[in-house]
């Protein structure tokens, strides 16, 4: 059974080829935190100063529609993925969203100042910084394009592929919000897929 830091080291090696020696440079900077369901990782108008790695649990990023007061889910993050308010973290400007734990969750996180220190110490860590920026761009573009070019059913299937664990963890109305559809439409999609 891998420790949390070993799991993180493996993930960073897969993501950016960070080897054992390079990872050791960072070991002192990573901290653990447990989140209760409903706790915020980052809040609206706060600057996101931490990059998190999810050891266990699920988080969502959402905004509140000013006209209706309704919460709209934008992103989900689940086990072995990074959780961060990308734009706020990269630019160190206030965030337009809330990022909240959807279940009891555990993360390892690193402060941006420590990450910047690592960028200066190692090309591999600098490479990771570029990959994080690319991930932010790709996740945002994929999300935008999913509404332009995919049906709700295709978005649902993509969500199942990206976050297979969340369907047992969070309520269906949260998934409906993410997909941009109403609950009855989600029920029809699920029934149709079971019938296939």
DRENKELO-283060 format. One record per residue (C-alpha): residue in three letters; residue number from 1; y, x, z. Coordinates in steps of 0.5 Angstrom, whole numbers. Each point is the difference from the previous one (the first is absolute). Layout:
BEGIN
<pt><rest>ALA</rest><nr>NUM</nr><c2>Y</c2><c1>X</c1><c3>Z</c3></pt>
...
END
This chain:
BEGIN
<pt><rest>UNK</rest><nr>1</nr><c2>0</c2><c1>0</c1><c3>0</c3></pt>
<pt><rest>UNK</rest><nr>2</nr><c2>7</c2><c1>3</c1><c3>-2</c3></pt>
<pt><rest>UNK</rest><nr>3</nr><c2>6</c2><c1>0</c1><c3>5</c3></pt>
<pt><rest>UNK</rest><nr>4</nr><c2>6</c2><c1>-3</c1><c3>-2</c3></pt>
<pt><rest>UNK</rest><nr>5</nr><c2>3</c2><c1>7</c1><c3>-2</c3></pt>
<pt><rest>UNK</rest><nr>6</nr><c2>-6</c2><c1>2</c1><c3>-4</c3></pt>
<pt><rest>UNK</rest><nr>7</nr><c2>0</c2><c1>-7</c1><c3>-4</c3></pt>
<pt><rest>UNK</rest><nr>8</nr><c2>8</c2><c1>1</c1><c3>-2</c3></pt>
<pt><rest>UNK</rest><nr>9</nr><c2>-2</c2><c1>8</c1><c3>-2</c3></pt>
<pt><rest>UNK</rest><nr>10</nr><c2>-5</c2><c1>-3</c1><c3>-5</c3></pt>
<pt><rest>UNK</rest><nr>11</nr><c2>5</c2><c1>-5</c1><c3>-2</c3></pt>
<pt><rest>UNK</rest><nr>12</nr><c2>5</c2><c1>5</c1><c3>-1</c3></pt>
<pt><rest>UNK</rest><nr>13</nr><c2>-4</c2><c1>5</c1><c3>-4</c3></pt>
<pt><rest>UNK</rest><nr>14</nr><c2>-3</c2><c1>-6</c1><c3>-5</c3></pt>
<pt><rest>UNK</rest><nr>15</nr><c2>8</c2><c1>-2</c1><c3>-1</c3></pt>
<pt><rest>UNK</rest><nr>16</nr><c2>3</c2><c1>7</c1><c3>0</c3></pt>
<pt><rest>UNK</rest><nr>17</nr><c2>-5</c2><c1>5</c1><c3>0</c3></pt>
<pt><rest>UNK</rest><nr>18</nr><c2>2</c2><c1>2</c1><c3>7</c3></pt>
<pt><rest>UNK</rest><nr>19</nr><c2>-5</c2><c1>5</c1><c3>3</c3></pt>
<pt><rest>UNK</rest><nr>20</nr><c2>-2</c2><c1>2</c1><c3>7</c3></pt>
<pt><rest>UNK</rest><nr>21</nr><c2>5</c2><c1>5</c1><c3>1</c3></pt>
<pt><rest>UNK</rest><nr>22</nr><c2>6</c2><c1>-4</c1><c3>-3</c3></pt>
<pt><rest>UNK</rest><nr>23</nr><c2>-2</c2><c1>-6</c1><c3>4</c3></pt>
<pt><rest>UNK</rest><nr>24</nr><c2>0</c2><c1>4</c1><c3>7</c3></pt>
<pt><rest>UNK</rest><nr>25</nr><c2>7</c2><c1>2</c1><c3>-1</c3></pt>
<pt><rest>UNK</rest><nr>26</nr><c2>1</c2><c1>-8</c1><c3>1</c3></pt>
<pt><rest>UNK</rest><nr>27</nr><c2>-5</c2><c1>-1</c1><c3>5</c3></pt>
<pt><rest>UNK</rest><nr>28</nr><c2>6</c2><c1>1</c1><c3>6</c3></pt>
<pt><rest>UNK</rest><nr>29</nr><c2>4</c2><c1>-6</c1><c3>-3</c3></pt>
<pt><rest>UNK</rest><nr>30</nr><c2>-4</c2><c1>-6</c1><c3>-1</c3></pt>
<pt><rest>UNK</rest><nr>31</nr><c2>0</c2><c1>-5</c1><c3>5</c3></pt>
<pt><rest>UNK</rest><nr>32</nr><c2>-4</c2><c1>-6</c1><c3>2</c3></pt>
<pt><rest>UNK</rest><nr>33</nr><c2>2</c2><c1>-7</c1><c3>1</c3></pt>
<pt><rest>UNK</rest><nr>34</nr><c2>-3</c2><c1>-6</c1><c3>1</c3></pt>
<pt><rest>UNK</rest><nr>35</nr><c2>3</c2><c1>-7</c1><c3>-2</c3></pt>
<pt><rest>UNK</rest><nr>36</nr><c2>-1</c2><c1>-7</c1><c3>2</c3></pt>
<pt><rest>UNK</rest><nr>37</nr><c2>-1</c2><c1>-5</c1><c3>-5</c3></pt>
<pt><rest>UNK</rest><nr>38</nr><c2>8</c2><c1>-2</c1><c3>-1</c3></pt>
<pt><rest>UNK</rest><nr>39</nr><c2>3</c2><c1>6</c1><c3>2</c3></pt>
<pt><rest>UNK</rest><nr>40</nr><c2>5</c2><c1>3</c1><c3>-5</c3></pt>
<pt><rest>UNK</rest><nr>41</nr><c2>-1</c2><c1>7</c1><c3>-3</c3></pt>
<pt><rest>UNK</rest><nr>42</nr><c2>7</c2><c1>0</c1><c3>-3</c3></pt>
<pt><rest>UNK</rest><nr>43</nr><c2>5</c2><c1>-6</c1><c3>0</c3></pt>
<pt><rest>UNK</rest><nr>44</nr><c2>5</c2><c1>-2</c1><c3>-5</c3></pt>
<pt><rest>UNK</rest><nr>45</nr><c2>6</c2><c1>4</c1><c3>0</c3></pt>
<pt><rest>UNK</rest><nr>46</nr><c2>-3</c2><c1>6</c1><c3>4</c3></pt>
<pt><rest>UNK</rest><nr>47</nr><c2>-1</c2><c1>7</c1><c3>-4</c3></pt>
<pt><rest>UNK</rest><nr>48</nr><c2>-8</c2><c1>1</c1><c3>0</c3></pt>
<pt><rest>UNK</rest><nr>49</nr><c2>-1</c2><c1>7</c1><c3>3</c3></pt>
<pt><rest>UNK</rest><nr>50</nr><c2>-7</c2><c1>0</c1><c3>0</c3></pt>
<pt><rest>UNK</rest><nr>51</nr><c2>-6</c2><c1>1</c1><c3>-5</c3></pt>
<pt><rest>UNK</rest><nr>52</nr><c2>-6</c2><c1>-4</c1><c3>3</c3></pt>
<pt><rest>UNK</rest><nr>53</nr><c2>-7</c2><c1>1</c1><c3>-2</c3></pt>
<pt><rest>UNK</rest><nr>54</nr><c2>-4</c2><c1>-6</c1><c3>2</c3></pt>
<pt><rest>UNK</rest><nr>55</nr><c2>-7</c2><c1>2</c1><c3>4</c3></pt>
<pt><rest>UNK</rest><nr>56</nr><c2>-1</c2><c1>-8</c1><c3>1</c3></pt>
<pt><rest>UNK</rest><nr>57</nr><c2>3</c2><c1>-6</c1><c3>-1</c3></pt>
<pt><rest>UNK</rest><nr>58</nr><c2>5</c2><c1>-4</c1><c3>-5</c3></pt>
<pt><rest>UNK</rest><nr>59</nr><c2>7</c2><c1>0</c1><c3>-1</c3></pt>
<pt><rest>UNK</rest><nr>60</nr><c2>5</c2><c1>-4</c1><c3>-5</c3></pt>
<pt><rest>UNK</rest><nr>61</nr><c2>7</c2><c1>1</c1><c3>-2</c3></pt>
<pt><rest>UNK</rest><nr>62</nr><c2>4</c2><c1>-6</c1><c3>-1</c3></pt>
<pt><rest>UNK</rest><nr>63</nr><c2>7</c2><c1>-3</c1><c3>-1</c3></pt>
<pt><rest>UNK</rest><nr>64</nr><c2>3</c2><c1>-6</c1><c3>3</c3></pt>
<pt><rest>UNK</rest><nr>65</nr><c2>3</c2><c1>-5</c1><c3>-6</c3></pt>
<pt><rest>UNK</rest><nr>66</nr><c2>7</c2><c1>-1</c1><c3>2</c3></pt>
<pt><rest>UNK</rest><nr>67</nr><c2>0</c2><c1>-7</c1><c3>-3</c3></pt>
<pt><rest>UNK</rest><nr>68</nr><c2>-6</c2><c1>-3</c1><c3>3</c3></pt>
<pt><rest>UNK</rest><nr>69</nr><c2>-1</c2><c1>5</c1><c3>6</c3></pt>
<pt><rest>UNK</rest><nr>70</nr><c2>-7</c2><c1>1</c1><c3>-3</c3></pt>
<pt><rest>UNK</rest><nr>71</nr><c2>-4</c2><c1>6</c1><c3>1</c3></pt>
<pt><rest>UNK</rest><nr>72</nr><c2>-2</c2><c1>3</c1><c3>-7</c3></pt>
<pt><rest>UNK</rest><nr>73</nr><c2>-6</c2><c1>6</c1><c3>0</c3></pt>
<pt><rest>UNK</rest><nr>74</nr><c2>2</c2><c1>5</c1><c3>-4</c3></pt>
<pt><rest>UNK</rest><nr>75</nr><c2>-6</c2><c1>6</c1><c3>1</c3></pt>
<pt><rest>UNK</rest><nr>76</nr><c2>-6</c2><c1>0</c1><c3>4</c3></pt>
<pt><rest>UNK</rest><nr>77</nr><c2>-3</c2><c1>7</c1><c3>3</c3></pt>
<pt><rest>UNK</rest><nr>78</nr><c2>-7</c2><c1>1</c1><c3>3</c3></pt>
<pt><rest>UNK</rest><nr>79</nr><c2>-5</c2><c1>5</c1><c3>3</c3></pt>
<pt><rest>UNK</rest><nr>80</nr><c2>1</c2><c1>7</c1><c3>-3</c3></pt>
<pt><rest>UNK</rest><nr>81</nr><c2>6</c2><c1>-2</c1><c3>-3</c3></pt>
<pt><rest>UNK</rest><nr>82</nr><c2>8</c2><c1>3</c1><c3>1</c3></pt>
<pt><rest>UNK</rest><nr>83</nr><c2>4</c2><c1>-5</c1><c3>3</c3></pt>
<pt><rest>UNK</rest><nr>84</nr><c2>8</c2><c1>1</c1><c3>-1</c3></pt>
<pt><rest>UNK</rest><nr>85</nr><c2>6</c2><c1>-3</c1><c3>-2</c3></pt>
<pt><rest>UNK</rest><nr>86</nr><c2>0</c2><c1>4</c1><c3>-6</c3></pt>
<pt><rest>UNK</rest><nr>87</nr><c2>7</c2><c1>0</c1><c3>-3</c3></pt>
<pt><rest>UNK</rest><nr>88</nr><c2>3</c2><c1>0</c1><c3>7</c3></pt>
<pt><rest>UNK</rest><nr>89</nr><c2>-4</c2><c1>6</c1><c3>2</c3></pt>
<pt><rest>UNK</rest><nr>90</nr><c2>1</c2><c1>4</c1><c3>-6</c3></pt>
<pt><rest>UNK</rest><nr>91</nr><c2>8</c2><c1>-1</c1><c3>0</c3></pt>
<pt><rest>UNK</rest><nr>92</nr><c2>1</c2><c1>-1</c1><c3>7</c3></pt>
<pt><rest>UNK</rest><nr>93</nr><c2>4</c2><c1>-6</c1><c3>-1</c3></pt>
<pt><rest>UNK</rest><nr>94</nr><c2>-1</c2><c1>-7</c1><c3>4</c3></pt>
<pt><rest>UNK</rest><nr>95</nr><c2>-6</c2><c1>-4</c1><c3>-2</c3></pt>
<pt><rest>UNK</rest><nr>96</nr><c2>0</c2><c1>-7</c1><c3>-3</c3></pt>
<pt><rest>UNK</rest><nr>97</nr><c2>-6</c2><c1>-2</c1><c3>2</c3></pt>
<pt><rest>UNK</rest><nr>98</nr><c2>-5</c2><c1>-1</c1><c3>7</c3></pt>
<pt><rest>UNK</rest><nr>99</nr><c2>-6</c2><c1>3</c1><c3>0</c3></pt>
<pt><rest>UNK</rest><nr>100</nr><c2>-5</c2><c1>-3</c1><c3>5</c3></pt>
<pt><rest>UNK</rest><nr>101</nr><c2>-7</c2><c1>1</c1><c3>3</c3></pt>
<pt><rest>UNK</rest><nr>102</nr><c2>-4</c2><c1>-6</c1><c3>-2</c3></pt>
<pt><rest>UNK</rest><nr>103</nr><c2>-6</c2><c1>2</c1><c3>5</c3></pt>
<pt><rest>UNK</rest><nr>104</nr><c2>-1</c2><c1>5</c1><c3>6</c3></pt>
<pt><rest>UNK</rest><nr>105</nr><c2>1</c2><c1>6</c1><c3>-4</c3></pt>
<pt><rest>UNK</rest><nr>106</nr><c2>0</c2><c1>8</c1><c3>1</c3></pt>
<pt><rest>UNK</rest><nr>107</nr><c2>4</c2><c1>5</c1><c3>-4</c3></pt>
<pt><rest>UNK</rest><nr>108</nr><c2>1</c2><c1>7</c1><c3>0</c3></pt>
<pt><rest>UNK</rest><nr>109</nr><c2>8</c2><c1>2</c1><c3>-2</c3></pt>
<pt><rest>UNK</rest><nr>110</nr><c2>4</c2><c1>5</c1><c3>-1</c3></pt>
<pt><rest>UNK</rest><nr>111</nr><c2>8</c2><c1>1</c1><c3>0</c3></pt>
<pt><rest>UNK</rest><nr>112</nr><c2>4</c2><c1>1</c1><c3>-6</c3></pt>
<pt><rest>UNK</rest><nr>113</nr><c2>3</c2><c1>7</c1><c3>3</c3></pt>
<pt><rest>UNK</rest><nr>114</nr><c2>-7</c2><c1>2</c1><c3>1</c3></pt>
<pt><rest>UNK</rest><nr>115</nr><c2>-2</c2><c1>-2</c1><c3>-7</c3></pt>
<pt><rest>UNK</rest><nr>116</nr><c2>6</c2><c1>4</c1><c3>-3</c3></pt>
<pt><rest>UNK</rest><nr>117</nr><c2>-2</c2><c1>6</c1><c3>4</c3></pt>
<pt><rest>UNK</rest><nr>118</nr><c2>-7</c2><c1>0</c1><c3>-3</c3></pt>
<pt><rest>UNK</rest><nr>119</nr><c2>3</c2><c1>-1</c1><c3>-7</c3></pt>
<pt><rest>UNK</rest><nr>120</nr><c2>4</c2><c1>7</c1><c3>1</c3></pt>
<pt><rest>UNK</rest><nr>121</nr><c2>-6</c2><c1>3</c1><c3>3</c3></pt>
<pt><rest>UNK</rest><nr>122</nr><c2>-6</c2><c1>-1</c1><c3>-5</c3></pt>
<pt><rest>UNK</rest><nr>123</nr><c2>0</c2><c1>-2</c1><c3>-8</c3></pt>
<pt><rest>UNK</rest><nr>124</nr><c2>-6</c2><c1>-5</c1><c3>2</c3></pt>
<pt><rest>UNK</rest><nr>125</nr><c2>5</c2><c1>-4</c1><c3>5</c3></pt>
<pt><rest>UNK</rest><nr>126</nr><c2>5</c2><c1>0</c1><c3>-5</c3></pt>
<pt><rest>UNK</rest><nr>127</nr><c2>-5</c2><c1>-3</c1><c3>-6</c3></pt>
<pt><rest>UNK</rest><nr>128</nr><c2>-1</c2><c1>-5</c1><c3>5</c3></pt>
<pt><rest>UNK</rest><nr>129</nr><c2>7</c2><c1>-2</c1><c3>1</c3></pt>
<pt><rest>UNK</rest><nr>130</nr><c2>0</c2><c1>-1</c1><c3>-8</c3></pt>
<pt><rest>UNK</rest><nr>131</nr><c2>-6</c2><c1>-4</c1><c3>0</c3></pt>
<pt><rest>UNK</rest><nr>132</nr><c2>3</c2><c1>-5</c1><c3>6</c3></pt>
<pt><rest>UNK</rest><nr>133</nr><c2>6</c2><c1>-1</c1><c3>-5</c3></pt>
<pt><rest>UNK</rest><nr>134</nr><c2>-5</c2><c1>-1</c1><c3>-6</c3></pt>
<pt><rest>UNK</rest><nr>135</nr><c2>-4</c2><c1>-5</c1><c3>5</c3></pt>
<pt><rest>UNK</rest><nr>136</nr><c2>6</c2><c1>-4</c1><c3>2</c3></pt>
<pt><rest>UNK</rest><nr>137</nr><c2>3</c2><c1>0</c1><c3>-7</c3></pt>
<pt><rest>UNK</rest><nr>138</nr><c2>-7</c2><c1>-2</c1><c3>-3</c3></pt>
<pt><rest>UNK</rest><nr>139</nr><c2>-1</c2><c1>-6</c1><c3>6</c3></pt>
<pt><rest>UNK</rest><nr>140</nr><c2>6</c2><c1>-3</c1><c3>-2</c3></pt>
<pt><rest>UNK</rest><nr>141</nr><c2>0</c2><c1>0</c1><c3>-7</c3></pt>
<pt><rest>UNK</rest><nr>142</nr><c2>-8</c2><c1>-3</c1><c3>0</c3></pt>
<pt><rest>UNK</rest><nr>143</nr><c2>3</c2><c1>-5</c1><c3>5</c3></pt>
<pt><rest>UNK</rest><nr>144</nr><c2>6</c2><c1>-2</c1><c3>-5</c3></pt>
<pt><rest>UNK</rest><nr>145</nr><c2>-5</c2><c1>0</c1><c3>-6</c3></pt>
<pt><rest>UNK</rest><nr>146</nr><c2>-5</c2><c1>-4</c1><c3>4</c3></pt>
<pt><rest>UNK</rest><nr>147</nr><c2>5</c2><c1>-6</c1><c3>0</c3></pt>
<pt><rest>UNK</rest><nr>148</nr><c2>2</c2><c1>1</c1><c3>-8</c3></pt>
<pt><rest>UNK</rest><nr>149</nr><c2>-7</c2><c1>2</c1><c3>-3</c3></pt>
<pt><rest>UNK</rest><nr>150</nr><c2>-6</c2><c1>-3</c1><c3>5</c3></pt>
<pt><rest>UNK</rest><nr>151</nr><c2>-2</c2><c1>-7</c1><c3>2</c3></pt>
<pt><rest>UNK</rest><nr>152</nr><c2>-1</c2><c1>-2</c1><c3>7</c3></pt>
<pt><rest>UNK</rest><nr>153</nr><c2>-7</c2><c1>1</c1><c3>-1</c3></pt>
<pt><rest>UNK</rest><nr>154</nr><c2>1</c2><c1>7</c1><c3>-2</c3></pt>
<pt><rest>UNK</rest><nr>155</nr><c2>4</c2><c1>2</c1><c3>5</c3></pt>
<pt><rest>UNK</rest><nr>156</nr><c2>-5</c2><c1>-3</c1><c3>5</c3></pt>
<pt><rest>UNK</rest><nr>157</nr><c2>-5</c2><c1>4</c1><c3>-3</c3></pt>
<pt><rest>UNK</rest><nr>158</nr><c2>4</c2><c1>7</c1><c3>1</c3></pt>
<pt><rest>UNK</rest><nr>159</nr><c2>2</c2><c1>-2</c1><c3>7</c3></pt>
<pt><rest>UNK</rest><nr>160</nr><c2>-8</c2><c1>0</c1><c3>1</c3></pt>
<pt><rest>UNK</rest><nr>161</nr><c2>-1</c2><c1>7</c1><c3>-3</c3></pt>
<pt><rest>UNK</rest><nr>162</nr><c2>6</c2><c1>3</c1><c3>3</c3></pt>
<pt><rest>UNK</rest><nr>163</nr><c2>-1</c2><c1>-3</c1><c3>7</c3></pt>
<pt><rest>UNK</rest><nr>164</nr><c2>-7</c2><c1>-3</c1><c3>1</c3></pt>
<pt><rest>UNK</rest><nr>165</nr><c2>0</c2><c1>0</c1><c3>8</c3></pt>
<pt><rest>UNK</rest><nr>166</nr><c2>6</c2><c1>-5</c1><c3>0</c3></pt>
<pt><rest>UNK</rest><nr>167</nr><c2>-3</c2><c1>-6</c1><c3>-1</c3></pt>
<pt><rest>UNK</rest><nr>168</nr><c2>-4</c2><c1>0</c1><c3>6</c3></pt>
<pt><rest>UNK</rest><nr>169</nr><c2>7</c2><c1>2</c1><c3>4</c3></pt>
<pt><rest>UNK</rest><nr>170</nr><c2>6</c2><c1>-4</c1><c3>-2</c3></pt>
<pt><rest>UNK</rest><nr>171</nr><c2>1</c2><c1>-8</c1><c3>-1</c3></pt>
<pt><rest>UNK</rest><nr>172</nr><c2>-1</c2><c1>-2</c1><c3>-7</c3></pt>
<pt><rest>UNK</rest><nr>173</nr><c2>8</c2><c1>-3</c1><c3>0</c3></pt>
<pt><rest>UNK</rest><nr>174</nr><c2>2</c2><c1>8</c1><c3>0</c3></pt>
<pt><rest>UNK</rest><nr>175</nr><c2>-4</c2><c1>1</c1><c3>-6</c3></pt>
<pt><rest>UNK</rest><nr>176</nr><c2>3</c2><c1>-6</c1><c3>-4</c3></pt>
<pt><rest>UNK</rest><nr>177</nr><c2>7</c2><c1>3</c1><c3>2</c3></pt>
<pt><rest>UNK</rest><nr>178</nr><c2>-2</c2><c1>7</c1><c3>-3</c3></pt>
<pt><rest>UNK</rest><nr>179</nr><c2>-3</c2><c1>-3</c1><c3>-6</c3></pt>
<pt><rest>UNK</rest><nr>180</nr><c2>6</c2><c1>-5</c1><c3>-1</c3></pt>
<pt><rest>UNK</rest><nr>181</nr><c2>-4</c2><c1>-6</c1><c3>0</c3></pt>
<pt><rest>UNK</rest><nr>182</nr><c2>-1</c2><c1>-6</c1><c3>5</c3></pt>
<pt><rest>UNK</rest><nr>183</nr><c2>-6</c2><c1>-1</c1><c3>4</c3></pt>
<pt><rest>UNK</rest><nr>184</nr><c2>-4</c2><c1>-5</c1><c3>-4</c3></pt>
<pt><rest>UNK</rest><nr>185</nr><c2>1</c2><c1>4</c1><c3>-6</c3></pt>
<pt><rest>UNK</rest><nr>186</nr><c2>-4</c2><c1>6</c1><c3>4</c3></pt>
<pt><rest>UNK</rest><nr>187</nr><c2>-5</c2><c1>-5</c1><c3>2</c3></pt>
<pt><rest>UNK</rest><nr>188</nr><c2>-1</c2><c1>-1</c1><c3>-8</c3></pt>
<pt><rest>UNK</rest><nr>189</nr><c2>-1</c2><c1>7</c1><c3>-2</c3></pt>
<pt><rest>UNK</rest><nr>190</nr><c2>-5</c2><c1>2</c1><c3>6</c3></pt>
<pt><rest>UNK</rest><nr>191</nr><c2>-4</c2><c1>-6</c1><c3>-2</c3></pt>
<pt><rest>UNK</rest><nr>192</nr><c2>0</c2><c1>2</c1><c3>-7</c3></pt>
<pt><rest>UNK</rest><nr>193</nr><c2>-2</c2><c1>7</c1><c3>1</c3></pt>
<pt><rest>UNK</rest><nr>194</nr><c2>-5</c2><c1>-2</c1><c3>5</c3></pt>
<pt><rest>UNK</rest><nr>195</nr><c2>-3</c2><c1>-5</c1><c3>-6</c3></pt>
<pt><rest>UNK</rest><nr>196</nr><c2>0</c2><c1>6</c1><c3>-5</c3></pt>
END
